[in-house]
Amino acid sequence: MSKIEQQNSKLKIIPLGGLEQIGMNITAFEYEDSIIVVDCGLAFPENDMLGIDLVIPDVTYLKDNIDKVKGFFITHGHEDHIGAIPYVLRDVNVPIYATKLTTALIEHKLEEHDMLKKTKRKVVKYGQHINIGCFRVEFIRTNHSIQDAAALAIYSPAGIVVHTGDFKVDYTPVFGDAIDLARFGEIGKKGVLAVMCDSTNAERSGFTLSEKSVGATLDHIFDEHRNQRIIIATFASNVDRVQQIINSAQKYGRKVAIEGRSMVSTINIASELGYLSLPDNILIEGEMLRNYPDEQTVIITTGSQGESMAALSRMANGTHRKISIKPNDMIIFSSSPIPGNEKSVTGVINELMRKGADVIFQDVHVSGHACREDIKLIYSLLHPKYCIPVHGEYKHLIAQAKIAEELGYSRDAIKILSSGDVLELDEESAEITGRVQVGNVMVDGLGVGDVGNIVIRDRQKLAEDGIIIVVMTLESVTGQVLAGPDIVSRGFVYVRNSESLMDEAQAVLNNTMEYCMERRITDWGKIKNMVKDALGDFVWKETKRRPMIMPIIMEV
């Protein structure tokens, strides 16, 4: 290809998830015959996704262009950035590039799915450049609520795009070094085509507080509550927060028990790699708590988001095998609710308070995301030509667009995308030129994608009005009714208290079947439809409900 032709090519940025929502972050970058993918996260199900365990992105576009896909580049080890990897790799098995802790967390997932040997992984250090296809990718140190977070500088023939990942500016991190602002400045001097910047906290003014500030708050709480058992709920992945809790526990002579499967595995991985410093003999098993006075113990647990199956929720509702909430317990929520989880969190807090525990749920958390002044700092260092807000609901993207406008960017230079949009850009222009297939793939147990909108709609209908099953046996030759029709209902009415209603429904069914026999209607499909219509009309008239009606015909 000649230089002139190459100059005419544009870079395509295609978000396949993560925009206008919290979670499921995944973005494809395409230049001619090369595609690289940044992050591959999951989302947790909405309240109306009944029975669904988690949601992963639709990667049809990557499957259709599998020959172009060169690799996954992962910014950090949170579920909304790595959670979908084991599922997506089944169809798009390409190498994964990530920092040390992020790679270890991914490997743990791959091991659970028996995919470790089938997947290539490459541990990348800060400052390292990966040449792949038409791209060169550099990992830049940032700070976040998990260590080893990175921003990515993506060098393409069309220009440099910087993807910040989830980040904050923390000059005094608990572990490791502060964000590499000098490198951001150096890249800014080269000329940056576009910045894709974290928008999660774009509505909040000021700077994000340092993670170390939580340590002082924890120390104060430990000092004030020396005679109580302390239970602290936080994100399993927030290793720095766990480190500070352990520091306070050691300072005040307490043993620490860890509860929650994800918390235990993350802490094991982090301590093995040296990201967590554990004093000798400070950790004890949950079963050992009974051997120590309450005032000498701390429990670190999952469940800060009110998840029904997490350890703290099970403690609150009395179903945890090892730990029961006592009236003197001090319980600390060291997190803020993810948008949409507020009701669940409040429910757990109420339940804990009913059991007599003291609960603190404010001021024991700092965010891992950049506030307005941090975002301005990154823009000022990078001076991008185009601003592309990412990570967040629509209101968060708009909030960041307003920040860019304050910094003097025109509306034409700010590109607010939806998942599936194809943004083509170069030095001359940036335009949305099309759409690709995107969407939610629902994971239910071992089934991936076998539950779709129709199944969810059925589940909603069953949840709302229940089901009536009509069972009958027909003679194969004459079509005469040999047994039934009998009515079985679930989730519709309590049958013992509604005998007259069920008797009338039975009469409606008998009349319908007599009508069918008189007119010699033997087509099963027609009989089923007549039963559904007659019974549905009767039930609606009597109860104003529309249960699912399922006729079952057996033939002898």
N, C-alpha and C positions, 0 to 999 in steps of 0.2 A: 504494500500500500504506500502511495506517495505521501510526502509531508503535507501537501495541500489537502488531499482527501482526509488525512488524519485530523487536520485542524478543523475540518468541517464537522467532525463527529462531536456529539454532545454527551455529557455524563447524565445518566438517568438515576434518579433517586426514587425508590419505590418502597414506601412504608407498607409492610404486609400485616401490621398490627401495631397496637400501642398508642395510636393517636385517637383523641376524643374518648379515652378510657384510661383507667389506672391498671397497668399490667399488660402482659402479652406483647412485650416490646420485640420487634423484629423488623429490620430494614435491609432491603437489597440495594446495592450500588452496582450499576451496570455500565460498562464502557465497551462498545463493540462486542467482542466475543468473550468478555470476562465479567463474571458476577461474583462479588463478595457479599457476605451477609453479616450484619452487625447485630449481635444478640439473638436469642431464641427463647423467649419467655412464655410463661403461662399466665392465665388470669384465673381468679377464683370465681365460682359460679354466682350469677345473680340470684336473687331470691326466687324468681319465677322459673329457674332451671332445676326443677324438682328431681332429686336423686343424683344429680350430676356431681362428680368429684372435682373435676377441674376442666378448664377450657384451654385449648391450644390453637395456634393460628392455622388457617388454611394455606398450605404452601404449594398449591397447584402450580403457581407461576414458576417456582423453583423446579418442581418435577418436570414441567413442560420444557424447561431450559437446562436440564441437568448437565448437559455437556459443557455449558458455560460456567457452572458454579464451581468456584475454586476453593472456598473455605469459609468457616464461621469465625468471626472475631468477636470475642466476648469481653464486655467492659468490666463486669464484676459478678460476684457469685450469688446474687439474690434470685429468688424463684421467678420473679417477673422478667428475668433476663436469661436464666439458664433452665428453667423448669420444663420447657417443651423439648429440650435437646434429645432425650432418649426416644421420643415419639417421632420427631421430624427426621432423625437419622435413619429410620427404617426405610424412608424413601429417598433421602438426600444425604448419603453417607460420604461426606467430604471432611478433610482435616479441620481440627478445632485449634485455634490459637488463643491463648489466655495467659494471665499471670499465674504465679505459683499457687496461691490459695484458691483462686477461682478454678484452676485446673483440677486441684484435689477434690473440690466439691462436685465438679462435673463427673470426675472419675467415680466418686461414690455413687452417684446416680446411675452411671453406666453399668457399674458392678451389680446394682440391684436389678437391672434389666438384662443382665447377662450379655452386655454389648461391649465390654471393655476391650476384648481382643480384636473386635471388628472395627474399632474406631482409632484413627490416628490423632494423637494430641501433641501439641508443641507448646512447651512452657516458654513464655516470652518475658524478657526483662524490660524495665522502663528504659526508654531511649533506643531500644532495639527496633530495627526496620525489617519488615517482612516483604520481600518482593514476590508478587503473585499475579500472574496474568498481566493485565495492563496497569495494575495498581502497585503502590508501595504503601505499607501501613506502618505507622509509628505509634508505639504505646507511650503515653505521657502520664506521669504520676498525678493523681488527684486524691482528694479525701472524700470519704463517704461513711455511712454507718456500718460498713464492713471493710476490712483491710484489702489491700491490693487492687483497689478500684483504679481504672484507667480511663483517660480520654483517648480518642484515636484521631491521629492526623492522617487522612486518607489522601495520598498524592495520586492524581490521575492526569492524563494528558490535557484534560479540560481545566485543571486547576486543583487547588488544595481545599478539601472539605474537612472541617474539624467537628467531630461528634464528641460532645462532652461526657456522654454517659450520665449516670446519676452522680452528682458531685456537690461538694460544698467547699468553701475556702476555710481551712482550719490551720491556723498558724501554730497551734499547740496540740497536735494529735496525741492520743494516748500511746499509739504504737507507730513507729516509722517516722517518715519525714513529712513536712508540709507539702501541699500542692506545688508543683513545679511551675510557678508563675513566670519564671525567667524563660522557660522553654516556650510557653504560650506567646510571650513577647517576641522571641526570636522568629517563631513561625509567622506571627503577625507582620513582621518586617518583610518576609518573603512575598506577602500578598496572598490573602485568603479569599477563595471564591465564595464559600458559604460556611456558616456555623449552624450546627444543629444542637440547640442548647436545652438542657433540662428545665422544664417549666413548672414542676410540681409545686414549688413555693413562690412562684412569680407574683402572687397576690400579696405576699408578706413584705412589709417594709423593712429597711435596715439590713444588717448582716446576720447570718446564721451564727449562733453561739458555738463556741468550741465544745467538743465532746468532753474535754477535761472539766468544764464547769459542772457537769453532772456529778463528778467525783466528790466535789465539795458539798453538794446537796445531800448525797448519800451518806457522807461522813456525819453530817449534821443530824440526819434521821437516825442513824445507828446510835449516836450519842444520846439523843433524846429518848430512845425507846430501848434502853439497856435491859429492861425486865420483860420484854416480849419476844416471842418468836417472830422472825421477819420472813415474809414470803414476797419475792419480787418477780413480777411477770414482765418479760421483755421479748423482743424478737430473737428467735433462735440464732439468726445470723449476725447479731450485733455483738461481735466478739469483744470489742472495746468496752462495751457496757458491762459485759460479764467480767472482764478484767478489773474494772473499777469496783464492782460489787465484791469480788474476791479480795481486792486490796482493803476495802473497808471491813470485811469480815475478819481478815487477819489482824487488822489494827485493833479490833474490839473483841478478839479472842473467840470467834465463832467458827464452827465447822460448816461446810457448805455441801448441800445435797442438790443434785441436778435432776429435774423431772421433765419428761417430754422427749420422745424419740429423736426429733429433729435437733433439739438442743444438745442432747448427749452426743450425737454423731458429729455435729459441727464443732463442739468443744474438743472432742477427741482428735479431729483432723487438725484444728488450729493449734492445739498444744503439741502434737507430734511434729508439726512444721515450725514450731518456735514462735507462733504469733500470739501465744497466750502463756503467761508465766504463772505457774501453779506452785505455791509454797508446799513443802513436804507435808503430807498427811492432812491437808486441809479439806480434801474432798472425801465425803462418806456416801455410802449407798443409802437410798431412801429407807430401807428396812432398819438401818442403824440409828435412825433419828430417835427411836424410843430409848436408846442408851444414853442420851444426853439431855440435860435440862433444856427447856424451850429457849431460855435466854442465851444459850450457847450455840444456837443453830440458825442458819439461813437456808431457805429453799429458793433456788432459781428455777423458774418454770416457764413453759410456753403457755399461750392462752391469753396474751395481752389484747387480742383482737376479738375476744368473745367466741372463738371457734368452739362449736358444740363438743367436739371430740378431744380438744386439747386438755392438757393436764389440769390447768386452773379451773376450767369449766366443770371437769369431773369432780374436783375437790369441792366446788361450790354446790353441786347438786348431790353430793354424798356418794358418788359411785367410784371414787378413786380407791384402788386397792390398798395403798400404803398410807395415805395422808388424809386426815379429817381436819376440817377447819374448827378451831377452838375459839371461844369468846374473847380470849386475850390476844389473838394473832394480829400482827400489823402487816397489812397487805399493800404492796406498792405496785401501781401500774407504771412501769418505766417505758412508756410509749404513748403515742397519740393515736386515736382511732383512724384507720384508713377510711376515706370517704365511702359511706355505705355500711360501715360496720358499727356505727354509733349505737344503734338499738341493741345489738348483741352485747356490746361492751357494758352498756347500762344495765342490761338484764343480769349479767354476771356480778356486777358491783352490788346490785340490790340483793341478790341471793347471798353474797358474802356478808353483807351488813345484817341480814336477817339472822345469820348464825352468830352474830355478836362481834364480828371482827371489825377492827379499825381499817379504813381504806383510804389511801392517798392516791389520787389519780391526776394531780396537776403538778407542774413544775419539777418533775423528776425525769425529764426527757428533753433532749434537743434534737432537732431535725437533722437528717443527713443530706438535705437538699438546700441548694443555694436560694437565698432570699434576693430581693430586688437589687441591693447594692453589690452583692457577689456577682450577679448576672451582668450588671453594668461593668464591673471590673474585667470580666472575661471579654466582653464585647470591645472594651477600650484597648485591651492588649492585642486582640486579633484583627480588629478593623475589617470585618468581612464585607464583601460586596452585597451578599444576600443573607438574610436572617430567616432560619427555618425553626420555629419553636417545636419541640418534641416533648414526649413524656408528660401526659396529663389529659384531663378532660378539656372540652372545648373552652371553658371559661379560663383555664390555666394558660392555654395557648394564646388566647386573646390578651390576657394580662401581660404575657411576655412581649407580644406585639406592641403593646402600649409602651413598654420599657424601651424597645427599639426606636419607636417614634420619638420618645423623649431625648434619645441620643442623636436624633437628627436623620434617621432613616426614613425614606419615603415609603408610602404604602406599597408601591411597586416592588420595592426591595425586600419586603416582608412576605414570606410565602407560608400561609397557613394551609396545611394539607390534611386530607382525610386518608385513612387507611385504604390502600388500593390506588391512590392517585399516582400517576407517572409524571414526575417533575424532570423536564429536560433542561439542562443549564450549561452555559459556558460564559466566557467573559462578556459576551454581547447581550445575552438575554437569559431569562429563566421563566419557563411557561409550563403549565400543566397540559400535557398533550394527549392524555388518555387515561384509561383505568384498567387494572388487572383484577382477576378474581381474588377476593379476600373473604374472610368470614370466621365464624367460630366453629371449631371442631370439638365436640363434647366427648369427654372421657368419663365413662361410667363403669367402674370395676375394671375388668380386663378389656372391655369393649372400647375401641377408639373410632369415633365417627359413626357407630351403628345406631346411635340415638340422635335423631334430627328433630326438626321443628314439629313434624307430625306426631312423633312419639311424645314430645314435651307437651303438645297440645292435648293429647289423650290423658297424660298424667295430670295436667291442670284440671281437665274436665272431671276425672275421677276424684280429684281432691275437692272440687267444688260441690258436686251433686251426687257422687257415688255411681254405682252400677247396678242394673237389674239384669239378671240372666234368666232367660226363658228356655226351659229344656223340654223337648218332646220327642216321642218315638213314632215314626211313620212306617206303615206297611209298604214294602218296596213296590209291589205290583199295583195295588189299588190306591195307594197314597192315603189310606185311612189312618186316623190317629189311634195308635195302640196304647200309648201312655202319655200322660201330661195333657196340656202344657202345665209345667210346674214353674213357680217363680222363686228365685233365690236373689236376695238383694244384699249388697254390702255398701255401707256409707251413704245409704239413701234415707231410710227411716228405721227406727227401732221396731222390729216387726211385732213384738209382743204388745206394744202400746198402740199399734196401728192395724189391728186385725180387720176392722171394717173396711179400711182403705185397701188392704191386700185382698180381701174377699171381692170387693168391687172390681179390682184390677183383674182378678181371676175370671170374673164373669165377662169382662171385656175381651179377654183372651179366648174364652170358650166360644163367645159369639163370633169372633174373627175366624176361628178355625172352622166353625160350622159353616160360615159363609164360604170359605175356601172349598170345603168338602162338597157343598151343594153345587158349586159351579165347576167342580172337578179340576180345581187349580192344583197341579202337582209340581210345578216348577219351584224348586227350593228358594231360589233368589227372590221370586215374587212373594212367596209365603213369608219369608223373613222381613221383607219391606213392609208388608201389610201388618205384621205383628208390631214392628217398630213404630209405624205411623199411628196405629190404633192405641197402643199402650202409651206412646209418647204424648199424644193429644190428651188422653185421659189424665195422665200424671200431671201435665202442665195445668190443666183446668182445675185439678184438685189441690195442687201444692205449689204451683208457680215455680217448679224446679224442672231441670232438664237432665236427668241422670243418663249415663250411657246405657243403651239397651242392646243386649247381645243375645239374639236367638241362637240356640244350638239344636240342630235336628239330627237325630240318629235314625238309621234305617235298618229294618230287619226283614 
